[in-house]
Amino acid sequence: MSERIAVISDIHGNSVALKAVLEEISREGIERTVCLGDVVGYGPDPCECLRMVADHCEFTVRGNHEDAILKPSQTSNFNPHAREAIEWTSRQLGPTERKIIANMPNWFHLSRKVVCVHDSPVPIEDPGYIRSTSEAAQVLTSMAERLCLFGHTHVPGVFQMPVGRRFIKAGTLQVSDGKPTSLPVDSKFLLNPGSVGQPRDGDVRASWAVLDMDQQTFTLRRTEYAVYAVKNAILSAGLPSVLGQRLALGA
Protein backbone atom coordinates (compact mmCIF):
# COMPACT_ATOMS: atom_id res chain seq x y z
CA MET A 1 0.00 0.00 0.00
CA SER A 2 1.36 3.42 -0.94
CA GLU A 3 2.05 5.93 1.81
CA ARG A 4 -0.43 8.69 1.05
CA ILE A 5 -0.60 11.82 3.17
CA ALA A 6 -3.45 14.34 2.93
CA VAL A 7 -2.15 17.91 3.11
CA ILE A 8 -4.50 20.70 4.21
CA SER A 9 -3.87 24.37 4.93
CA ASP A 10 -5.48 27.76 5.53
CA ILE A 11 -8.80 26.58 6.95
CA HIS A 12 -9.55 30.00 8.44
CA GLY A 13 -12.48 29.12 10.67
CA ASN A 14 -14.46 27.45 7.88
CA SER A 15 -15.69 24.29 9.59
CA VAL A 16 -18.12 23.40 6.79
CA ALA A 17 -15.31 23.21 4.23
CA LEU A 18 -13.05 21.37 6.68
CA LYS A 19 -15.70 18.74 7.43
CA ALA A 20 -16.26 18.15 3.72
CA VAL A 21 -12.54 17.68 3.11
CA LEU A 22 -12.02 15.39 6.10
CA GLU A 23 -14.96 13.26 4.99
CA GLU A 24 -13.45 12.90 1.52
CA ILE A 25 -10.06 12.01 2.99
CA SER A 26 -11.75 9.30 5.07
CA ARG A 27 -13.68 7.93 2.09
CA GLU A 28 -10.45 7.57 0.16
CA GLY A 29 -8.85 5.60 2.97
CA ILE A 30 -6.03 8.10 3.53
CA GLU A 31 -4.83 7.47 7.07
CA ARG A 32 -2.45 10.41 7.56
CA THR A 33 -3.37 14.10 7.46
CA VAL A 34 -1.11 17.09 8.13
CA CYS A 35 -2.09 20.76 8.41
CA LEU A 36 0.07 23.71 7.37
CA GLY A 37 -1.52 26.30 9.64
CA ASP A 38 -3.92 29.25 9.67
CA VAL A 39 -6.72 27.19 11.15
CA VAL A 40 -8.31 30.40 12.48
CA GLY A 41 -9.03 33.90 11.19
CA TYR A 42 -11.68 35.21 8.76
CA GLY A 43 -14.26 32.46 9.35
CA PRO A 44 -17.05 31.95 11.91
CA ASP A 45 -16.02 28.63 13.55
CA PRO A 46 -12.48 28.93 14.95
CA CYS A 47 -13.05 26.74 18.01
CA GLU A 48 -14.60 23.88 16.07
CA CYS A 49 -11.85 24.00 13.46
CA LEU A 50 -9.11 23.91 16.09
CA ARG A 51 -10.68 20.90 17.78
CA MET A 52 -11.12 19.13 14.44
CA VAL A 53 -7.49 19.49 13.39
CA ALA A 54 -6.38 18.42 16.87
CA ASP A 55 -8.46 15.26 16.47
CA HIS A 56 -7.69 14.42 12.84
CA CYS A 57 -4.23 15.77 11.99
CA GLU A 58 -0.89 14.19 12.76
CA PHE A 59 0.35 17.71 13.44
CA THR A 60 -0.56 21.32 12.63
CA VAL A 61 2.16 23.91 12.13
CA ARG A 62 1.48 27.41 13.39
CA GLY A 63 0.36 30.01 10.85
CA ASN A 64 0.56 33.78 11.03
CA HIS A 65 -3.06 33.99 12.22
CA GLU A 66 -2.25 31.67 15.12
CA ASP A 67 0.80 33.84 15.84
CA ALA A 68 -1.51 36.86 15.95
CA ILE A 69 -3.65 35.15 18.59
CA LEU A 70 -0.60 34.56 20.78
CA LYS A 71 0.97 37.96 20.02
CA PRO A 72 -1.72 40.55 19.13
CA SER A 73 0.93 43.11 18.16
CA GLN A 74 1.57 41.02 15.05
CA THR A 75 -1.72 42.22 13.57
CA SER A 76 0.02 45.50 12.72
CA ASN A 77 0.66 44.22 9.18
CA PHE A 78 -2.87 42.79 8.76
CA ASN A 79 -5.42 44.61 6.63
CA PRO A 80 -8.36 46.10 8.59
CA HIS A 81 -10.74 43.22 7.79
CA ALA A 82 -8.20 40.58 8.83
CA ARG A 83 -7.41 42.52 12.01
CA GLU A 84 -11.09 42.82 12.93
CA ALA A 85 -11.57 39.10 12.28
CA ILE A 86 -8.60 38.02 14.40
CA GLU A 87 -9.77 40.24 17.27
CA TRP A 88 -13.23 38.64 17.01
CA THR A 89 -11.63 35.19 16.84
CA SER A 90 -9.55 35.83 19.95
CA ARG A 91 -12.71 36.62 21.92
CA GLN A 92 -14.22 33.25 20.96
CA LEU A 93 -11.31 31.09 22.12
CA GLY A 94 -11.23 29.35 25.47
CA PRO A 95 -8.30 27.77 27.35
CA THR A 96 -8.56 24.50 25.39
CA GLU A 97 -8.32 26.22 22.01
CA ARG A 98 -5.50 28.50 23.15
CA LYS A 99 -3.54 25.49 24.35
CA ILE A 100 -3.95 23.83 20.95
CA ILE A 101 -2.48 26.94 19.31
CA ALA A 102 0.35 27.26 21.84
CA ASN A 103 1.39 23.66 21.18
CA MET A 104 1.65 24.11 17.39
CA PRO A 105 5.25 23.91 16.10
CA ASN A 106 6.61 26.49 13.69
CA TRP A 107 7.75 23.72 11.34
CA PHE A 108 7.74 19.93 11.20
CA HIS A 109 9.85 17.35 9.34
CA LEU A 110 7.95 14.43 7.84
CA SER A 111 11.38 13.00 7.08
CA ARG A 112 14.93 14.29 6.79
CA LYS A 113 14.18 15.58 3.29
CA VAL A 114 10.54 16.71 3.69
CA VAL A 115 9.70 19.81 5.74
CA CYS A 116 6.29 21.33 6.48
CA VAL A 117 5.90 25.07 7.14
CA HIS A 118 3.16 27.66 6.89
CA ASP A 119 4.91 30.24 4.75
CA SER A 120 8.60 29.73 3.90
CA PRO A 121 11.35 27.42 5.20
CA VAL A 122 13.90 30.25 4.82
CA PRO A 123 13.59 34.02 5.42
CA ILE A 124 12.23 35.99 2.45
CA GLU A 125 10.61 39.38 1.97
CA ASP A 126 6.86 40.10 1.66
CA PRO A 127 6.21 38.31 4.94
CA GLY A 128 6.77 34.78 3.76
CA TYR A 129 4.65 34.75 0.59
CA ILE A 130 6.08 32.46 -2.10
CA ARG A 131 4.13 33.53 -5.17
CA SER A 132 6.61 34.24 -7.95
CA THR A 133 9.28 32.14 -9.61
CA SER A 134 11.94 34.54 -8.34
CA GLU A 135 10.76 34.09 -4.73
CA ALA A 136 10.60 30.33 -5.24
CA ALA A 137 14.11 30.26 -6.73
CA GLN A 138 15.46 32.08 -3.67
CA VAL A 139 13.85 29.56 -1.33
CA LEU A 140 14.73 26.45 -3.34
CA THR A 141 18.37 27.52 -3.61
CA SER A 142 18.63 28.04 0.15
CA MET A 143 16.57 25.21 1.63
CA ALA A 144 18.29 21.99 2.69
CA GLU A 145 15.31 19.69 2.16
CA ARG A 146 14.20 18.21 -1.18
CA LEU A 147 10.48 18.80 -0.59
CA CYS A 148 8.77 21.64 1.25
CA LEU A 149 5.03 21.68 1.90
CA PHE A 150 3.80 25.23 2.44
CA GLY A 151 0.60 27.30 2.43
CA HIS A 152 -0.09 30.98 3.22
CA THR A 153 -0.84 32.15 -0.35
CA HIS A 154 -4.23 30.36 -0.63
CA VAL A 155 -3.25 29.42 -4.20
CA PRO A 156 -2.27 25.83 -5.04
CA GLY A 157 0.88 25.26 -7.03
CA VAL A 158 4.19 23.50 -7.51
CA PHE A 159 7.63 25.06 -8.02
CA GLN A 160 10.42 22.79 -9.30
CA MET A 161 14.17 23.37 -9.41
CA PRO A 162 16.48 20.74 -10.92
CA VAL A 163 19.61 20.33 -8.80
CA GLY A 164 23.21 19.93 -9.87
CA ARG A 165 23.16 22.68 -12.51
CA ARG A 166 25.18 25.88 -12.48
CA PHE A 167 22.35 28.16 -13.58
CA ILE A 168 18.96 27.36 -12.18
CA LYS A 169 15.57 28.97 -12.42
CA ALA A 170 12.54 27.74 -10.57
CA GLY A 171 9.73 26.69 -12.84
CA THR A 172 6.04 26.79 -11.99
CA LEU A 173 4.26 23.53 -12.77
CA GLN A 174 0.56 23.63 -13.53
CA VAL A 175 -1.45 21.43 -11.19
CA SER A 176 -4.94 20.25 -12.05
CA ASP A 177 -7.61 18.64 -9.91
CA GLY A 178 -6.98 14.92 -9.60
CA LYS A 179 -3.94 14.73 -11.90
CA PRO A 180 -0.74 13.62 -10.11
CA THR A 181 2.37 15.77 -10.50
CA SER A 182 5.54 13.68 -10.57
CA LEU A 183 8.32 14.64 -8.14
CA PRO A 184 11.58 13.33 -9.67
CA VAL A 185 14.40 12.84 -7.19
CA ASP A 186 16.82 15.04 -9.15
CA SER A 187 14.78 18.17 -8.32
CA LYS A 188 13.75 20.21 -5.31
CA PHE A 189 10.09 21.16 -4.93
CA LEU A 190 7.87 23.66 -3.17
CA LEU A 191 4.37 22.18 -2.87
CA ASN A 192 1.29 24.25 -2.01
CA PRO A 193 -2.09 22.51 -1.49
CA GLY A 194 -4.07 25.77 -1.62
CA SER A 195 -6.68 26.76 0.95
CA VAL A 196 -9.44 24.65 2.47
CA GLY A 197 -11.40 27.57 3.89
CA GLN A 198 -10.68 30.64 1.74
CA PRO A 199 -9.40 29.75 -1.77
CA ARG A 200 -8.03 32.65 -3.81
CA ASP A 201 -7.49 31.10 -7.23
CA GLY A 202 -10.96 31.74 -8.64
CA ASP A 203 -12.32 28.31 -7.65
CA VAL A 204 -14.73 28.37 -4.71
CA ARG A 205 -14.22 24.70 -3.86
CA ALA A 206 -12.02 23.73 -0.90
CA SER A 207 -8.47 23.01 -2.03
CA TRP A 208 -6.17 20.33 -0.59
CA ALA A 209 -3.66 17.77 -1.83
CA VAL A 210 -2.32 14.25 -1.50
CA LEU A 211 1.42 13.60 -1.19
CA ASP A 212 2.28 10.01 -2.13
CA MET A 213 5.67 9.26 -0.59
CA ASP A 214 6.03 5.90 -2.35
CA GLN A 215 5.00 7.02 -5.83
CA GLN A 216 6.64 10.45 -5.36
CA THR A 217 3.61 12.38 -6.61
CA PHE A 218 1.62 15.41 -5.46
CA THR A 219 -2.05 15.52 -6.42
CA LEU A 220 -4.30 18.56 -6.03
CA ARG A 221 -7.87 17.89 -4.96
CA ARG A 222 -10.98 20.10 -4.86
CA THR A 223 -14.01 19.46 -2.68
CA GLU A 224 -17.41 21.13 -2.93
CA TYR A 225 -19.09 22.47 0.19
CA ALA A 226 -21.98 24.78 1.12
CA VAL A 227 -20.23 28.07 0.36
CA TYR A 228 -23.29 30.29 0.82
CA ALA A 229 -24.11 28.74 4.20
CA VAL A 230 -20.68 29.83 5.42
CA LYS A 231 -21.10 33.25 3.82
CA ASN A 232 -24.34 33.70 5.79
CA ALA A 233 -22.68 32.46 8.99
CA ILE A 234 -19.96 35.09 8.57
CA LEU A 235 -22.62 37.80 8.34
CA SER A 236 -24.56 36.39 11.31
CA ALA A 237 -21.40 36.43 13.42
CA GLY A 238 -20.92 40.13 12.73
CA LEU A 239 -17.68 39.62 10.83
CA PRO A 240 -16.83 41.91 7.88
CA SER A 241 -19.16 41.12 4.98
CA VAL A 242 -16.27 41.20 2.50
CA LEU A 243 -14.99 37.96 4.03
CA GLY A 244 -18.16 36.17 2.98
CA GLN A 245 -18.11 37.79 -0.43
CA ARG A 246 -14.58 36.49 -1.03
CA LEU A 247 -15.74 32.92 -0.41
CA ALA A 248 -18.39 33.25 -3.10
CA LEU A 249 -15.79 34.50 -5.57
CA GLY A 250 -12.88 32.26 -4.66
CA ALA A 251 -10.78 35.38 -4.38
C-alpha positions, 0 to 999 in steps of 0.5 A, spaced: 500 500 500 502 506 498 504 511 503 499 517 502 498 523 506 493 528 505 495 535 506 491 541 508 492 548 509 489 555 511 482 553 513 480 559 516 475 558 521 471 554 515 468 548 519 463 546 513 469 546 508 473 542 513 468 537 514 467 536 507 474 535 506 475 530 512 470 526 509 473 525 503 479 524 505 476 518 510 472 515 504 479 515 500 482 511 505 487 516 507 490 514 514 495 520 515 493 528 514 497 534 516 495 541 516 500 547 514 496 552 519 492 558 519 486 554 522 483 560 524 481 567 522 476 570 517 471 564 518 465 563 523 467 557 527 475 557 529 473 553 536 470 547 532 476 547 526 481 547 532 478 541 535 477 538 528 485 538 526 487 536 533 483 530 532 484 528 525 491 531 523 498 528 525 500 535 526 498 542 525 504 547 524 502 554 526 500 560 521 501 567 522 493 567 524 495 563 530 501 567 531 496 573 531 492 570 537 498 569 541 501 575 540 496 581 538 501 586 536 503 582 530 496 584 527 500 591 525 501 588 518 494 585 517 489 589 513 483 592 517 478 586 515 483 581 517 485 585 524 477 585 525 476 578 524 482 576 528 480 580 534 473 577 534 476 570 533 480 571 539 474 573 543 471 566 541 477 562 544 477 558 550 483 555 554 482 549 550 483 552 544 489 557 546 492 550 548 492 547 541 495 553 538 500 554 543 502 547 542 503 548 534 510 547 532 513 552 527 515 547 522 515 539 522 519 534 518 515 528 515 522 525 514 529 528 513 528 531 506 521 533 507 519 539 511 512 542 512 511 550 514 506 555 513 509 560 509 517 559 507 522 554 510 527 560 509 527 568 510 524 571 504 521 578 503 513 580 503 512 576 509 513 569 507 509 569 501 512 564 495 508 567 489 513 568 484 518 564 480 523 569 483 521 568 490 521 560 489 528 560 486 530 564 492 527 559 497 529 552 493 536 555 492 537 556 500 533 550 503 536 543 505 530 539 504 528 536 497 520 537 498 517 543 502 510 543 503 507 550 504 501 554 504 499 561 506 498 564 499 491 560 498 493 558 491 495 551 489 501 550 485 508 547 484 515 550 483 520 545 481 528 546 481 532 541 478 539 540 482 546 539 480 546 545 474 550 551 475 544 556 472 537 554 475 531 557 475 525 555 478 519 553 474 512 553 476 508 547 474 501 547 472 497 542 477 490 540 475 484 537 480 486 529 480 492 529 476 498 527 479 504 531 479 511 527 478 516 529 483 523 526 480 528 525 485 533 530 481 529 536 483 527 540 489 520 542 490 515 547 493 508 544 494 502 548 495 495 545 497 491 551 496 486 553 501 481 549 504 477 555 507 478 561 503 481 559 496 483 565 492 485 562 485 478 563 482 475 556 484 470 556 490 471 549 492 475 547 498 483 546 495 487 540 498 492 535 496 495 528 496 502 527 497 504 520 495 511 518 498 512 511 495 509 514 488 513 520 489 507 524 486 503 530 489 495 531 487 491 537 487 484 535 490 478 540 490 471 538 494 465 542 494 461 544 500 456 549 502 459 556 500 453 560 501 451 557 508 458 559 510 457 566 507 451 567 511 454 564 517 460 570 517 454 575 516 450 572 522 457 572 526 458 580 525 464 579 521 466 583 515 461 582 509 467 582 505 470 575 508 463 572 505 463 575 499 470 572 497 468 565 499 463 566 493 468 569 488 474 564 490 478 570 491 
